[in-house]
Amino acid sequence: MKGSDIRIKLLTLKHQIHQILLEFLASPHAPIYVKVIGVCLAFLLFVLLLQIVSLLWTVLSFHRDPVAYLREYYDPLTPRHVDTSDFRTSDDHVFDLEAYKEELFKLNEFNTYLSDHLPVNRKHKDPRSESCRIAAKRLPPDSDLASTSIIIVMYNEEISALLRTLVSIVLNTPMDSVKEIIIVDDKSSRDELGSRLDKEVAQFPFAKIIRNTKREGLIRSRIIGSKAAVGKVLIFLDSHVEVLQGWYPTIVARVMEDRKTVVCPVVATIDHTTLNLVSDKYTGIWGAWDWDMTFRWRAIPARELQRRGFDDSAPIRSPAMSGGIFAIDKEYFWEVGAYDPGMKVFGAENLEMSFRVWMCGGALEINTCSYVGHVFRRSGLITQTVTGDTALQQNTKRMVDVWLDEYKDAFYAAVPGNKNVEGGDVVSRVLLRQRLKCRSFSWYLREVFPDQPRPERDFVGYGEVRGPSDTCLDTLGPGVGHQVGVFSCHGKGANQFWKLLASGELINDNLCLDGDGGNPRKIVSYECHGLKGNQQWFITEDNVVKHGGSGKCLTHDGKFLQLLKCDMSDDRFKWKFAAMSPDVLKRFHVLYAKQFGYTTKAEQAKKDEEKRKRSEELAKKKAEKEKEKES
């Protein structure tokens, strides 16, 4: 019997009961109290029947097509209860809504109040290009796609953000090929992520929760989820994303085409304040990194654009992945070493996997026809640690010692504080590299990332830059136009990691140190323009740094940088890089010494030697003349 037939019969029964009730009330023989009791009983029976009809209809709809049901009817449980007692104004009468919103914002570092009031099944405009839509028609039919397991790790995630992640999957994914959605709860401490989350997830027939009995961290939790997965392709997502139309078939099809290719979607920004989607945030750029081993987004070089045939639907062969949103063949995931189980919490696992995949025979791509929106928190990742605040340092240490070969020295020059960090036993990862017959890091730089500036080829000096009073050159904060100064040396790289290029540009991240000769205190971080002038710097062999635009020398007033008239013997003008590249320095001086009125020690020694020889020759000639006179 069809669900609609059952519903009709139940409604017919309800109508018959209604008729009997009317006849009972119209009877002159029944006492009034009997009629009242009869009406009450009839009303209760009526309500009960309505509930039964509604329940049966829901059950039948759900089991007939659970995905369609969720798409049409799903509605989350009541949002969080607001305890207004903590958010009253000074007069103790009016609820301070703005204070409450800010408190929620601090809880997750994004607009939690707005998240709780946005529909979980909201729809976004299709961000794909026309060429991507055309390419989608050439993909295998959904029924031929490999089975997948979608793995989501969460810790104290805002429940409305997590539900929006799940519902976006239902709305934008051919669910017939999705075997399961595995949610790994890394021992969250928030009450609503207990029984309430269980009730919410129970409405998704293909979703299940694995609850860690102790805090494992993101990396190990992903390993736990992967071990439980049954799909042929693993898809890792964060717990505060919204997948967009067409995201799924193109990345799954690419993994099916080449099982050793790891595929990342375009990660589009969901603004942490407005929660609006910026769909084109990452088009035209790829994943890169700097020598302090921090991930960076960089413009795609011309050679890669040319390799792609300038086709914006073609995949990008990216040197690195940004984080944990990607698809990978499950068997290959385990063959190539999964994640390093010796790593803690999160951090550096994305670069470790990037190097490992490329160096051990695989490939890493960004699929520009697949978009996943991601909430980037106001203050970045909320740091949750298992063993203290050194998890990132320990993870990076493990990665560098296993994969960077002779280039580990460049990292330690950039982040000197990491040299003595204890990264733990890496023997198993070294053996993995040997077993997989992985290539060298030099090969990776030469074949995968030739555009990456290299210390021995492109840097005059790099790493932390120690100045007068044993302080270090420091950006003192991010952003274009920010005034640069000095701060206590911390050995962690980042805002104290500088590179003096052979072009004379002094760079932190992707911004150049820019000095205004007319205003000796106006030294800021600015976009590199490549025109030298205010962004050209020169270093002598005695570590005096001169400014190209003004000819003055760099010093500081205890907080901010300033340019003053040079005194080569004054230690106030001397800055020492953690590492120098002698060959690059020699070329640098050949190119620019004359411009800066500087004579190198070798050149000076040569001049002194020539002067000495001329003096000796003159003395010799003079002696000969004296001898001739005497004779």
C-alpha positions as CSV (number, residue, x, y, z in Angstrom):
1,M,0.0,0.0,0.0
2,K,1.3,3.4,-0.9
3,G,2.0,6.1,1.7
4,S,-0.7,8.4,0.1
5,D,-3.3,5.6,0.3
6,I,-2.6,5.2,4.1
7,R,-2.9,8.9,4.5
8,I,-6.3,9.0,2.7
9,K,-7.7,6.1,4.9
10,L,-6.6,7.9,8.1
11,L,-8.2,11.1,7.0
12,T,-11.4,9.2,6.1
13,L,-11.4,7.7,9.6
14,K,-11.0,11.1,11.1
15,H,-14.0,12.4,9.1
16,Q,-16.2,9.5,10.3
17,I,-15.3,10.1,14.0
18,H,-16.1,13.8,13.4
19,Q,-19.6,12.8,12.1
20,I,-20.3,10.5,15.1
21,L,-19.3,13.3,17.5
22,L,-21.7,15.7,15.8
23,E,-24.6,13.2,16.1
24,F,-23.7,12.5,19.8
25,L,-23.8,16.2,20.6
26,A,-27.1,16.7,18.8
27,S,-28.8,13.9,20.8
28,P,-31.4,15.2,23.4
29,H,-31.1,12.2,25.7
30,A,-27.4,12.6,26.8
31,P,-26.8,14.6,30.0
32,I,-24.7,17.8,29.7
33,Y,-21.7,16.4,31.7
34,V,-21.6,13.3,29.5
35,K,-21.5,15.6,26.4
36,V,-18.6,17.7,27.9
37,I,-16.6,14.5,28.7
38,G,-17.4,13.2,25.2
39,V,-16.2,16.4,23.6
40,C,-12.9,16.3,25.6
41,L,-12.3,12.7,24.7
42,A,-13.1,13.4,21.1
43,F,-10.7,16.3,21.0
44,L,-7.9,14.2,22.5
45,L,-8.6,11.5,20.0
46,F,-8.6,14.0,17.2
47,V,-5.2,15.4,18.2
48,L,-3.8,11.9,18.6
49,L,-5.0,11.0,15.1
50,L,-3.4,14.1,13.7
51,Q,-0.1,13.2,15.3
52,I,-0.3,9.6,14.0
53,V,-1.0,10.8,10.5
54,S,1.8,13.3,10.6
55,L,4.3,10.7,12.0
56,L,3.3,8.0,9.5
57,W,3.6,10.5,6.6
58,T,7.1,11.6,7.9
59,V,8.3,8.0,8.3
60,L,7.0,6.9,4.9
61,S,8.5,10.0,3.2
62,F,11.8,9.6,4.9
63,H,12.2,5.9,4.1
64,R,11.1,6.3,0.5
65,D,13.7,9.0,-0.3
66,P,15.6,10.3,2.8
67,V,17.7,12.7,0.8
68,A,14.6,14.4,-0.8
69,Y,13.0,14.5,2.6
70,L,16.0,16.3,4.2
71,R,16.2,18.7,1.3
72,E,12.5,19.7,1.7
73,Y,11.5,19.3,5.3
74,Y,14.7,19.3,7.5
75,D,14.5,21.8,10.2
76,P,17.0,21.9,13.1
77,L,16.0,21.8,16.7
78,T,15.4,25.0,18.7
79,P,18.5,27.3,18.8
80,R,20.5,27.8,22.0
81,H,18.8,29.1,25.1
82,V,19.8,32.7,25.9
83,D,20.5,33.4,29.5
84,T,19.7,37.1,29.6
85,S,20.9,37.5,33.2
86,D,24.5,38.0,32.1
87,F,23.7,40.5,29.4
88,R,21.8,43.4,31.0
89,T,22.7,47.0,30.7
90,S,23.8,49.1,33.6
91,D,20.1,50.0,34.5
92,D,19.5,46.2,34.8
93,H,16.3,46.5,32.7
94,V,17.2,46.1,29.0
95,F,18.8,43.1,27.5
96,D,22.1,44.1,25.8
97,L,21.9,42.2,22.5
98,E,25.2,43.5,21.1
99,A,27.1,42.3,24.2
100,Y,25.5,38.9,23.8
101,K,26.4,38.8,20.1
102,E,30.0,39.7,20.8
103,E,30.2,37.0,23.5
104,L,29.0,34.4,21.0
105,F,31.5,35.8,18.5
106,K,34.4,35.2,20.9
107,L,33.1,31.7,21.5
108,N,33.9,30.6,17.9
109,E,35.7,33.6,16.4
110,F,32.9,34.0,13.8
111,N,29.4,35.5,13.9
112,T,27.7,32.7,15.9
113,Y,24.5,34.7,16.6
114,L,24.0,35.2,12.9
115,S,24.9,31.5,12.2
116,D,22.2,30.4,14.7
117,H,19.6,32.5,12.9
118,L,20.5,31.7,9.3
119,P,18.7,28.8,7.5
120,V,20.8,25.6,7.5
121,N,19.6,24.8,4.0
122,R,20.5,28.2,2.4
123,K,21.5,28.1,-1.3
124,H,24.3,29.9,-3.0
125,K,24.8,31.0,-6.6
126,D,26.8,28.5,-8.7
127,P,30.4,29.9,-8.7
128,R,31.7,27.8,-11.5
129,S,32.8,29.3,-14.8
130,E,31.0,28.5,-18.1
131,S,33.9,26.3,-19.1
132,C,33.5,24.3,-15.9
133,R,29.8,23.8,-16.6
134,I,30.6,22.5,-20.1
135,A,33.4,20.3,-18.7
136,A,30.8,18.8,-16.2
137,K,28.8,17.4,-19.1
138,R,31.8,15.2,-20.0
139,L,32.1,13.7,-16.5
140,P,30.9,10.1,-15.9
141,P,27.2,9.8,-14.8
142,D,26.6,10.0,-11.1
143,S,25.8,6.3,-11.0
144,D,29.3,5.4,-12.2
145,L,31.1,7.5,-9.6
146,A,33.2,5.6,-7.0
147,S,31.8,5.2,-3.5
148,T,33.0,7.8,-1.0
149,S,33.3,8.3,2.7
150,I,33.1,12.0,3.8
151,I,35.1,12.5,7.0
152,I,34.5,15.6,9.2
153,V,36.5,16.1,12.4
154,M,35.1,18.5,15.0
155,Y,35.9,19.9,18.4
156,N,33.5,22.2,20.2
157,E,32.1,23.2,16.8
158,E,29.1,25.6,16.7
159,I,26.2,23.2,16.0
160,S,24.5,25.5,13.5
161,A,27.7,25.7,11.4
162,L,28.1,21.9,11.5
163,L,24.5,21.3,10.5
164,R,24.9,23.8,7.6
165,T,27.9,21.7,6.5
166,L,25.8,18.5,6.6
167,V,22.8,20.0,4.8
168,S,24.9,21.6,2.1
169,I,26.3,18.1,1.4
170,V,22.7,16.8,1.0
171,L,21.7,19.7,-1.2
172,N,24.7,19.6,-3.6
173,T,25.8,16.0,-3.7
174,P,24.6,12.9,-5.7
175,M,24.1,11.0,-2.4
176,D,23.8,7.6,-4.1
177,S,27.6,7.3,-4.3
178,V,28.1,8.6,-0.7
179,K,28.5,5.6,1.5
180,E,28.7,7.6,4.7
181,I,29.5,10.8,6.5
182,I,31.7,10.1,9.4
183,I,31.8,12.8,12.1
184,V,34.7,12.4,14.5
185,D,34.0,14.3,17.7
186,D,37.3,14.9,19.4
187,K,35.9,14.8,22.9
188,S,34.0,18.1,22.7
189,S,33.1,19.7,26.0
190,R,30.0,21.7,25.0
191,D,26.6,20.3,26.3
192,E,24.8,20.8,23.0
193,L,27.2,18.5,21.2
194,G,26.1,15.6,23.3
195,S,22.5,14.3,23.1
196,R,21.3,17.2,21.0
197,L,23.9,16.5,18.3
198,D,22.9,12.8,18.4
199,K,19.3,13.7,17.7
200,E,20.3,16.1,14.9
201,V,22.6,13.6,13.1
202,A,20.0,10.8,13.5
203,Q,18.0,12.6,10.9
204,F,20.7,11.9,8.4
205,P,20.5,8.1,7.6
206,F,24.0,8.1,6.1
207,A,25.8,10.0,8.9
208,K,27.4,8.6,12.1
209,I,29.4,10.0,15.0
210,I,32.6,8.5,16.3
211,R,33.3,10.0,19.7
212,N,36.9,10.0,20.9
213,T,37.4,8.9,24.5
214,K,40.2,11.4,24.9
215,R,41.5,14.5,23.0
216,E,43.4,13.2,20.0
217,G,43.7,16.4,17.9
218,L,42.8,16.9,14.3
219,I,45.5,14.8,12.7
220,R,45.0,11.6,14.7
221,S,41.2,12.1,14.6
222,R,41.4,12.0,10.8
223,I,43.3,8.8,11.0
224,I,40.6,7.4,13.3
225,G,37.9,8.4,10.8
226,S,39.8,6.9,7.9
227,K,40.2,3.6,9.6
228,A,36.4,3.4,9.9
229,A,35.7,4.4,6.3
230,V,34.2,2.0,3.8
231,G,34.1,4.1,0.6
232,K,36.7,3.8,-2.1
233,V,37.5,7.5,-2.0
234,L,38.0,9.5,1.1
235,I,36.9,13.1,1.2
236,F,38.1,15.3,4.1
237,L,36.1,18.4,5.1
238,D,36.2,20.8,7.9
239,S,33.2,21.2,10.2
240,H,32.4,24.8,9.2
241,V,32.1,24.6,5.4
242,E,29.3,24.7,2.8
243,V,29.9,22.7,-0.3
244,L,28.6,24.3,-3.4
245,Q,26.9,23.1,-6.6
246,G,29.0,20.8,-8.7
247,W,31.7,20.3,-6.1
248,Y,31.5,16.5,-5.9
249,P,31.5,14.8,-9.3
250,T,34.6,16.5,-10.7
251,I,36.9,15.7,-7.8
252,V,35.7,12.1,-7.5
253,A,36.0,11.5,-11.2
254,R,39.6,12.9,-11.2
255,V,40.6,10.6,-8.3
256,M,39.1,7.7,-10.3
257,E,41.1,8.8,-13.4
258,D,44.4,8.8,-11.5
259,R,44.4,7.1,-8.1
260,K,47.7,8.8,-7.2
261,T,46.4,12.3,-7.6
262,V,45.2,14.1,-4.5
263,V,42.5,16.6,-5.4
264,C,41.7,19.8,-3.6
265,P,38.7,22.0,-4.4
266,V,38.8,25.8,-4.6
267,V,38.4,27.0,-1.0
268,A,36.2,30.0,-1.1
269,T,35.9,32.4,1.9
270,I,32.8,32.6,4.0
271,D,33.2,36.0,5.8
272,H,33.4,35.5,9.5
273,T,31.2,38.5,10.2
274,T,28.6,38.6,7.5
275,L,28.8,34.8,6.7
276,N,28.5,35.8,3.0
277,L,30.3,33.7,0.5
278,V,33.2,35.2,-1.5
279,S,33.1,32.7,-4.3
280,D,36.1,33.9,-6.3
281,K,38.5,34.4,-3.4
282,Y,41.1,31.9,-4.4
283,T,40.9,31.7,-8.2
284,G,44.1,32.6,-9.9
285,I,46.3,31.5,-7.1
286,W,47.8,28.2,-5.9
287,G,49.3,26.7,-2.7
288,A,52.8,27.6,-1.8
289,W,55.0,28.1,1.3
290,D,57.9,30.1,2.7
291,W,61.1,28.9,4.2
292,D,59.7,29.3,7.7
293,M,57.4,26.5,6.6
294,T,54.2,28.5,6.7
295,F,51.6,28.0,4.0
296,R,51.1,30.9,1.6
297,W,48.7,31.6,-1.3
298,R,50.6,32.8,-4.3
299,A,49.7,33.9,-7.8
300,I,49.9,31.1,-10.3
301,P,53.1,31.6,-12.4
302,A,53.0,32.0,-16.2
303,R,54.5,28.6,-16.9
304,E,51.5,26.9,-15.1
305,L,49.0,29.0,-16.9
306,Q,50.6,28.0,-20.1
307,R,50.7,24.3,-19.2
308,R,47.0,24.5,-18.6
309,G,46.4,26.1,-22.0
310,F,44.9,29.1,-20.3
311,D,41.8,26.9,-19.7
312,D,40.2,27.9,-16.3
313,S,38.6,24.5,-16.1
314,A,41.9,22.6,-16.2
315,P,43.3,21.5,-12.8
316,I,46.2,23.4,-11.2
317,R,49.3,21.3,-10.3
318,S,49.8,23.0,-6.9
319,P,53.1,22.6,-4.9
320,A,51.1,22.5,-1.6
321,M,47.6,22.1,-0.2
322,S,46.2,24.7,2.2
323,G,44.8,22.3,4.8
324,G,42.4,19.5,5.2
325,I,39.8,19.7,2.4
326,F,40.7,17.2,-0.3
327,A,39.8,13.9,-1.9
328,I,42.1,10.9,-2.1
329,D,41.8,7.2,-3.1
330,K,41.5,5.3,0.1
331,E,44.0,2.6,-0.7
332,Y,46.5,5.2,-1.9
333,F,46.0,7.2,1.3
334,W,47.3,4.3,3.3
335,E,50.0,3.3,0.7
336,V,51.6,6.8,0.8
337,G,51.6,7.0,4.6
338,A,48.2,8.5,5.6
339,Y,49.0,11.2,8.2
340,D,52.1,11.1,10.4
341,P,50.6,9.6,13.7
342,G,53.5,11.2,15.6
343,M,52.2,14.7,14.9
344,K,50.0,16.3,17.5
345,V,46.8,18.3,17.4
346,F,47.2,20.2,14.0
347,G,49.7,22.2,12.1
348,A,52.3,21.3,9.3
349,E,50.4,18.2,8.3
350,N,49.3,19.8,5.1
351,L,52.8,20.6,4.0
352,E,54.1,17.2,5.1
353,M,51.5,15.5,3.0
354,S,52.2,17.8,0.1
355,F,55.9,17.1,0.1
356,R,55.3,13.4,0.6
357,V,52.8,13.0,-2.2
358,W,54.9,14.8,-4.8
359,M,58.3,13.3,-3.8
360,C,56.9,9.8,-3.6
361,G,55.3,9.5,-7.1
362,G,51.9,11.2,-6.6
363,A,50.5,14.5,-7.7
364,L,48.5,17.3,-6.0
365,E,45.9,19.3,-7.8
366,I,43.5,22.2,-7.2
367,N,40.3,21.5,-9.2
368,T,39.0,24.9,-10.3
369,C,35.5,23.5,-11.0
370,S,34.9,22.4,-7.4
371,Y,34.1,25.0,-4.8
372,V,33.8,24.6,-1.0
373,G,33.0,27.6,1.1
374,H,34.9,27.8,4.4
375,V,34.5,30.0,7.4
376,F,37.8,31.6,8.2
377,R,37.7,32.6,11.8
378,R,38.5,36.2,12.9
379,S,41.6,35.1,14.8
380,G,42.5,32.2,12.7
381,L,42.3,28.7,14.1
382,I,41.2,28.3,17.7
383,T,44.2,26.7,19.3
384,Q,43.4,23.6,21.3
385,T,46.4,21.6,22.4
386,V,47.0,18.2,24.0
387,T,50.5,18.7,25.2
388,G,51.0,22.5,25.3
389,D,51.7,25.2,22.9
390,T,54.5,23.5,21.0
391,A,52.5,21.1,18.9
392,L,53.1,23.2,15.7
393,Q,56.8,23.4,16.4
394,Q,57.1,19.7,17.1
395,N,55.1,18.8,13.9
396,T,57.2,21.1,11.8
397,K,60.4,19.7,13.3
398,R,59.3,16.1,12.3
399,M,58.4,17.2,8.8
400,V,61.7,19.2,8.2
401,D,63.9,16.4,9.6
402,V,62.3,13.7,7.4
403,W,61.7,15.5,4.1
404,L,63.9,18.7,3.6
405,D,67.3,17.0,3.3
406,E,70.0,19.7,3.1
407,Y,67.4,22.4,2.9
408,K,66.6,22.0,6.6
409,D,69.4,24.5,7.3
410,A,67.4,27.1,5.4
411,F,64.4,26.4,7.7
412,Y,66.5,26.6,10.9
413,A,67.9,29.9,9.7
414,A,64.4,31.2,9.2
415,V,63.1,29.7,12.6
416,P,66.2,29.4,14.8
417,G,64.0,28.6,17.8
418,N,62.9,25.4,16.3
419,K,66.4,23.8,16.1
420,N,66.3,22.5,19.7
421,V,62.6,21.5,19.7
422,E,62.1,17.8,20.4
423,G,60.1,16.3,17.5
424,G,60.0,12.7,18.7
425,D,61.1,9.5,17.0
426,V,60.8,9.8,13.2
427,V,62.4,6.5,12.3
428,S,59.1,5.0,11.0
429,R,58.7,8.0,8.6
430,V,62.3,7.8,7.4
431,L,61.7,4.1,6.7
432,L,58.5,4.9,4.9
433,R,60.4,7.3,2.6
434,Q,63.0,4.7,1.9
435,R,60.3,2.0,1.2
436,L,58.4,4.3,-1.2
437,K,61.7,5.2,-3.0
438,C,60.9,8.9,-2.7
439,R,62.8,11.5,-4.6
440,S,64.9,14.3,-3.0
441,F,63.8,17.7,-1.9
442,S,66.1,19.2,-4.5
443,W,64.0,17.3,-7.1
444,Y,60.8,18.7,-5.7
445,L,62.2,22.3,-5.9
446,R,63.5,21.7,-9.5
447,E,60.5,19.8,-11.0
448,V,57.5,20.8,-8.9
449,F,58.3,24.3,-7.6
450,P,61.1,25.9,-9.6
451,D,59.5,29.3,-9.0
452,Q,60.3,29.1,-5.3
453,P,63.2,31.4,-4.4
454,R,66.1,29.4,-3.0
455,P,68.5,30.6,-0.4
456,E,71.7,29.6,-2.3
457,R,70.4,31.2,-5.5
458,D,68.2,34.1,-4.7
459,F,68.8,35.4,-1.1
460,V,71.6,37.7,0.0
461,G,70.5,37.2,3.6
462,Y,67.6,35.5,5.2
463,G,66.1,34.6,8.6
464,E,65.8,36.8,11.6
465,V,67.6,40.1,11.4
466,R,69.2,41.2,14.7
467,G,69.8,44.9,15.0
468,P,71.1,47.3,17.6
469,S,70.3,46.5,21.3
470,D,69.9,42.8,20.4
471,T,66.4,43.2,19.1
472,C,65.0,41.8,15.8
473,L,63.5,43.4,12.8
474,D,59.7,42.9,13.2
475,T,56.6,43.8,11.2
476,L,54.8,44.6,14.5
477,G,51.6,43.4,12.8
478,P,50.2,42.4,9.5
479,G,49.0,44.5,6.6
480,V,49.9,47.0,3.9
481,G,51.1,50.3,5.3
482,H,51.8,49.0,8.8
483,Q,54.8,50.7,10.5
484,V,57.8,48.4,10.9
485,G,60.0,48.3,13.9
486,V,61.9,46.1,16.3
487,F,60.9,43.6,19.0
488,S,62.5,41.0,21.2
489,C,63.9,38.2,19.1
490,H,61.6,35.1,19.6
491,G,63.1,32.7,17.1
492,K,59.7,31.6,15.6
493,G,60.0,33.2,12.2
494,A,56.7,34.7,10.9
495,N,56.8,38.4,11.5
496,Q,60.6,38.2,12.1
497,F,61.4,36.2,9.0
498,W,63.0,38.4,6.4
499,K,64.6,37.8,3.0
500,L,67.0,40.3,1.3
501,L,66.7,39.3,-2.4
502,A,69.4,39.8,-5.0
503,S,67.2,42.6,-6.4
504,G,67.6,44.6,-3.2
505,E,64.1,44.0,-1.9
506,L,63.8,43.3,1.8
507,I,60.7,41.1,2.1
508,N,58.5,39.6,4.9
509,D,55.8,37.3,3.6
510,N,54.9,39.0,0.3
511,L,55.4,42.6,1.4
512,C,58.4,44.8,0.9
513,L,60.1,47.1,3.4
514,D,59.4,50.6,2.1
515,G,61.3,53.7,3.3
516,D,60.5,57.3,2.7
517,G,63.8,59.4,2.6
518,G,61.8,62.6,3.2
519,N,60.3,61.2,6.3
520,P,62.9,59.2,8.3
521,R,60.3,57.5,10.5
522,K,57.9,56.4,7.7
523,I,59.2,52.9,7.1
524,V,56.3,50.5,6.4
525,S,55.4,47.2,4.8
526,Y,54.1,47.8,1.3
527,E,53.2,45.8,-1.8
528,C,56.4,45.1,-3.8
529,H,56.5,47.1,-7.0
530,G,59.9,46.0,-8.4
531,L,61.0,49.6,-9.2
532,K,63.7,49.8,-6.6
533,G,63.8,53.4,-5.2
534,N,62.1,53.4,-1.8
535,Q,62.1,49.6,-1.7
536,Q,65.8,49.0,-2.5
537,W,68.2,48.1,0.3
538,F,71.9,47.4,0.3
539,I,74.0,45.6,3.0
540,T,77.7,46.0,3.4
541,E,80.1,43.3,4.5
542,D,80.0,45.0,8.0
543,N,76.2,44.6,8.1
544,V,75.3,48.2,7.6
545,V,72.0,48.5,5.7
546,K,71.6,51.4,3.4
547,H,68.5,52.7,1.7
548,G,68.4,53.1,-2.1
549,G,65.9,56.0,-2.2
550,S,67.7,58.3,0.2
551,G,71.2,57.0,0.7
552,K,70.7,57.0,4.5
553,C,71.2,54.1,6.8
554,L,68.7,51.9,8.7
555,T,68.5,52.1,12.5
556,H,65.7,52.3,15.1
557,D,64.5,54.4,18.1
558,G,63.8,51.5,20.4
559,K,60.4,50.7,18.7
560,F,60.2,51.9,15.1
561,L,62.7,51.9,12.3
562,Q,64.2,55.2,11.1
563,L,66.7,56.4,8.5
564,L,69.6,58.5,9.5
565,K,72.9,59.8,8.0
566,C,75.3,56.8,7.7
567,D,78.2,56.2,10.1
568,M,79.9,53.0,9.0
569,S,81.6,52.6,12.4
570,D,78.5,53.1,14.5
571,D,76.9,49.8,15.7
572,R,73.5,51.5,15.7
573,F,73.4,51.0,11.9
574,K,74.4,47.3,11.9
575,W,72.0,44.4,11.2
576,K,72.9,40.8,11.2
577,F,71.0,38.2,9.2
578,A,70.7,34.7,10.6
579,A,72.2,33.3,7.3
580,M,74.0,34.8,4.4
581,S,74.6,33.4,0.9
582,P,78.2,34.3,0.0
583,D,77.9,33.7,-3.7
584,V,74.7,35.8,-3.9
585,L,76.3,38.5,-1.8
586,K,79.3,38.7,-4.1
587,R,77.0,39.1,-7.2
588,F,74.9,41.6,-5.2
589,H,77.9,43.8,-4.5
590,V,79.1,43.6,-8.1
591,L,75.7,44.9,-9.2
592,Y,75.1,47.6,-6.7
593,A,78.3,48.6,-4.8
594,K,79.0,51.5,-7.2
595,Q,75.5,52.8,-6.9
596,F,75.7,52.9,-3.1
597,G,79.3,54.3,-3.1
598,Y,80.6,51.2,-1.4
599,T,83.8,49.4,-1.9
600,T,84.0,45.7,-0.9
601,K,86.9,44.5,1.2
602,A,88.1,42.4,-1.7
603,E,88.0,45.3,-4.0
604,Q,89.7,47.5,-1.4
605,A,92.3,44.9,-0.8
606,K,92.9,44.8,-4.6
607,K,93.2,48.5,-4.7
608,D,95.6,48.5,-1.8
609,E,97.7,45.9,-3.4
610,E,97.8,47.8,-6.7
611,K,98.7,51.0,-4.7
612,R,101.4,49.0,-2.9
613,K,102.8,47.7,-6.2
614,R,102.8,51.2,-7.7
615,S,104.6,52.6,-4.6
616,E,107.2,49.8,-4.8
617,E,107.7,50.5,-8.5
618,L,108.0,54.2,-7.9
619,A,110.5,53.5,-5.0
620,K,112.4,51.2,-7.3
621,K,112.6,53.7,-10.1
622,K,113.6,56.4,-7.6
623,A,116.4,54.1,-6.3
624,E,117.6,53.4,-9.8
625,K,117.7,57.1,-10.6
626,E,119.7,57.8,-7.4
627,K,122.1,55.0,-8.3
628,E,122.6,56.5,-11.8
629,K,123.3,59.9,-10.3
630,E,125.9,58.4,-7.9
631,S,127.6,56.7,-10.8
